[in-house]
Amino acid sequence: MSTHDDIVSIRVDGESIQGTVVAPAMLIPGVLFVHGWGGSQQQYIARAHEVAALGCICLTFDLRGHVETRARYETVSREDNLQDVTAAYESLARHPGVDPTRIAVVGSSYGGYLAVILCATKPVKWLALRAPALYRDADWQLPKTQLAQHQGLGAYRLEVVRPGESRALQACAQFEGDVLIVESELDLIVPHQVIANYRAACSRARSVTNRVIAGSDHGLSNEAAQSAYSELLLVWLKEMIAGPPPSKDLAPEPAKEVAVAEHA
């Protein structure tokens, strides 16, 4: 199936952030890609083309504080970036070729965290999280770059955190769609306990598929890991879009896969 790119400008808080819609010429589900902290939409354009070829309209975009708005890297907050994600979602949902009842959100690291919170306010049918980060709810307006120091994230991410203690996990607890959670086996930024917290929170999800990319680090910093993740995501999305969801699977499985220089 042939695809084409449309460059779009997304309005948020009186400013513009740039995005790229990758789409085939037919009415189909929408897929929103949310990059991690320090990343960009360019890391997901190729993957968006692959997903679009399954019969989806895909939107990638740059969070504020990145690329053209890099000057705001030190000052942009989680609230700013959540507004970016919300504006991007609304832009995709308004696309004339998108079925607004069939939207998937794919988020990595910090982008996964924002994607989960988005689900509390917007209808999302499928949610794919790769190494989703977790933060304390406090300091919501604080610049993102100051969170690690102020929140003691290294220790926090080793704790058992329940939905009632976290805005993101509470959103997971309320989500009733299908979920894919992908963990990196050697992740030193988002350790296994964070993944376990997210997995346990998805108690109302229609299905939960948990996979581990063997031998990979947080950023999937080698080609093998990148390819593995792309394959996992494509297979899962194809299954979700074209057929019935899999049985609920809460047990992590090693998966062939392999790496993006993003931080949580």
N, C-alpha and C positions, 0 to 999 in steps of 0.2 A: 504494500500500500504506500503510495507516494505521500510525502508530507511537505509542509511549507512553514516558514517562520514569519511571524508578524511582530514587529517591534512595538511595544505599548508603553505608555506613560501612565503610572498609577498615582493618583492624587491622594495625599495623606497629610493632614495638618497644614494645608496651604502650601505644601511642597510637592515635588514629584520624585518618584523612584522609578527606575527603568526596569522593564521586564521583557521577556520574549515568549510569545505564544507559539507553540509548536503543534500543528494540527493537520489532520486529514480533512478532506472536504465532505464530511457527513456528520449527522447528529449523533453524538456519542458521549460517554462519561468524561468527566474532567479530572485531571490530576494536577495538584499543586505541589511543587517541590520547594522545600524550605532549607536553605543551606545553614551550616553551623557558623559559630563565631570565628571570624578570620577567613571565612570562605567567600564564595561568590557564585552567582548563577552559572558562570562559565563552566564550573565543575560538573554541572548537571545537564548541560545542553545535549550532549551525546546520549546520555541515559534517557532524556526526555524524547529524543527522536525514536529510540528503541521502544519506549512505552507507547508513543503516538502510533507506531506501526501496528500495535495490538488493536487499535481502534479507539483511541482516546485523544482528547485535546489537553495538552500539557502547558503549564505556565511555570516558568522559572523567573526569579527576580532577585535583585540585590537588596538586602536589608540596609537600612540607614546605618552609617558608620563604616560602610564598606565601599570599595571601588570609587564611584564618582563623588560619594559623600564621605570619603575616608577622613576628611578633616574633623568629623564628629566622632571618630573612633573612641576617643577618651571621654566623651560626654553623653553618648547615647545610652538610654536606659532600657530595661525590659519592657516598660510601658510603651516607649517609642517603637520598639521592634514588634511588640504584639499588635500595635496599630498597623504596622507595615503588613504583617501577615494577614490581618483582617481585611485590609484594603485590597491585597492581592487576591484573597479568596473571593471577595465580592466582585472584583474585576473578572475573574474566571467564571463565576456563577452567572454573570450577565452576558457572557459570550453567547451569541445566537446559536452556536452549534453544541452547547453543553446542556446536558440534562441536569438541572440543579439538584435533583434527588439522588444523583449517582456521582458523587464527588469523592475522590481519594486525596488524602494529604500525606505526603512523604517527607519526613523530617529527620535530619541528622544532628546529633549532639545537641547544641543549644537550639537548633532549629526543630529538633524533635520535641524538646520541652515546650517551645512556643506552639507547636502544632497541637499538642495535647490540650493546652489551655484554650486554644481556638475552638476545640470541639465542645466546650461548655456553652458557647454562644452561637455557633453556626452548625447547620446540619452537615455531618460528614459520615459517609457510608463505610469507607475503608480508611484505616489509619496504619501507616507503615513507619516504624521508629527504628532508626539505626543508632545504637549507643546513645540513647536519650539522656541528656544531662538532668541534674536535679539541684535545685537551689532552695534555700530557706525563703519563706514568704516575706519576711521582713526586708526592709530596704528596697522596696519595689521601685522607687523613683531614683535610686542611687545609680550612677553610671555603671554599666555592665563590667567595665574593667576593674572596678573596685570591689566586686563581690567576693572574689577569692580571699582577699585579705580580711574583709569585714565579717565574712560568714564562716570562716574556718572550713572551707568546703572539703578539704582532704579528709578530715575526721567525720564531717557530716555525711559524706557519701559512703561511709562504712557502717552507718546506723540503720537499724530497722525503722522505716518511716511508714506510717499508716495514712490512709486517705484523709482522715480527719485532721491530720497534721500538715497537710500540703495541698495547696491549690491545684497543682498539676495532678497529683495522685487522686484527688477528689474528682477531677474531670474524668480521669480514667475510670473511676468507680461508677460514673454515670453513663459512660459510653456503651452503646448497645450494638455497635457495628462489628466489623471484623478487624482484627488487629494482627500485625506482623511486628515482632520485636527481634532485632538482630543485634547480637552481642559480639564484641571482639574478645577473643580468648585472652590476649595479653594486654588488655586495656588498663592503663595506669591512671587514666583521667576519670573514666566512668567505670568503676569496679563492678564486680558481679552483684554486690548487694543492691546497687541502684537498679539494676535490671530486675532483680528479684522483687524489689519494691513495686516497680511498674507492673510486673507480671501478676503479682498478688492483687494489685488494685483493680485489674480488669475483670472483676467478678461478674459483671453483667454483660460482657461482650458476647456477641453471637459465636465468635470463634477467636482463639488466641493461638497463633503459630509462633513458636520461639526457636530461633536458630543461633548457633554459635559459629563464627568464622574462625576455624582452627588456625593458630599461629599468627593471628593478625593483631595489630595495635589499634589504638583509638582512631588514628587518621587513615587507616587502610593504606599505609604508605608504600605498598608495592603493588605491581600490576596484577599479580595473582589474586590478591584480596579484593581489588577493585572489580575484577572480572567475576569473582565469586559472588560479591554483593549484587552486581547487576543481574546475574543469572537468578539469584534468589528472588529479587524483587520482580523480575519479569515473570517468572513462573507463578509466583503468588498472585500478582495482579491479573494474569491471564486466567487463573483458576477462579478468582473472585468475580471477574467481569463476565467470563464466559460460562461459568457453571456454578453449582451449589458450593457453599463454603465447606471447608474440611471440618472434621470433628474437632472439638476443642482440644488443644494440645498445649498443656502447660509445662511439659518437660523439655528442657533445652536439648537440642541435638547438635553435634558438630556438623558444620557444613563446609563444603569446599568453597573457598572464596579468598579473596584477598583485598586496601587502601585508597586522602585529601587532608591537607594541612589545616584542619579546623581545631579549635580549642573549645573547651566547655567551661 
